[in-house]
Amino acid sequence: MQSKTPKDSRTVMTDMVLPGETNPLNNLFGGELLARMDRAASIAARRHSRRITVTASVNHVAFNRSVPLGSVLTIEAAISRTFKTSMEVYLDVWMEDRFSGERSKANEAIYTFVAVDETGKPTAVPPLVPETELEKERFDGALRRKQLSLVLAGKMAPGDATELKALFLND
């Protein structure tokens, strides 16, 4: 199976925040943002795997800034690491100020998707080769996040989480 790079899966979705998508403070509902991020992540996962993909988990979401009514919102998603049948998707959410046009990072998230065949059985995905420094940083972090998740779920012994241990032990 031929490897791919994060740019092969890069997905950019841009949309405006409308009145029906806001809370009483006229900011985008968190659930609406989650749905938009899920769609962008799904497209990125499908682009990488060329398979049907399903959301396995929402590993991290940071609602750092409110997104006001009328803002232009851009979600950028790309695969940050692959495992046997799963893919970690890292998302950056950018907000464009409706008055100044200034673009700033509003939120970020990490989702995990699994590639499946037509019967729903998990299927192998191509390996990922990061190119930029940011891609390499996210690639390395993904293994630590996966190990932490497995330890917390009781599916990996803490002593076997070599990448996590390396954060705390000095040789």
Rosetta blueprint (number, residue, H / E / L):
1 M L
2 Q L
3 S L
4 K E
5 T L
6 P H
7 K H
8 D H
9 S H
10 R L
11 T E
12 V E
13 M E
14 T E
15 D E
16 M E
17 V L
18 L L
19 P H
20 G H
21 E H
22 T E
23 N L
24 P L
25 L L
26 N L
27 N E
28 L E
29 F L
30 G H
31 G H
32 E H
33 L H
34 L H
35 A H
36 R H
37 M H
38 D H
39 R H
40 A H
41 A H
42 S H
43 I H
44 A H
45 A H
46 R H
47 R H
48 H H
49 S H
50 R L
51 R L
52 I E
53 T E
54 V E
55 T E
56 A E
57 S E
58 V E
59 N E
60 H E
61 V E
62 A E
63 F E
64 N L
65 R L
66 S L
67 V L
68 P E
69 L L
70 G L
71 S L
72 V E
73 L E
74 T E
75 I E
76 E E
77 A E
78 A E
79 I E
80 S E
81 R E
82 T E
83 F L
84 K L
85 T L
86 S E
87 M E
88 E E
89 V E
90 Y E
91 L E
92 D E
93 V E
94 W E
95 M E
96 E E
97 D L
98 R L
99 F L
100 S L
101 G L
102 E L
103 R E
104 S E
105 K E
106 A E
107 N E
108 E E
109 A E
110 I E
111 Y E
112 T E
113 F E
114 V E
115 A E
116 V E
117 D L
118 E L
119 T L
120 G L
121 K L
122 P E
123 T L
124 A L
125 V L
126 P L
127 P L
128 L E
129 V L
130 P L
131 E L
132 T L
133 E H
134 L H
135 E H
136 K H
137 E H
138 R H
139 F H
140 D H
141 G H
142 A H
143 L H
144 R H
145 R H
146 K H
147 Q H
148 L H
149 S H
150 L H
151 V H
152 L H
153 A L
154 G L
155 K L
156 M L
157 A L
158 P H
159 G H
160 D H
161 A L
162 T H
163 E H
164 L H
165 K H
166 A H
167 L H
168 F H
169 L L
170 N L
171 D L
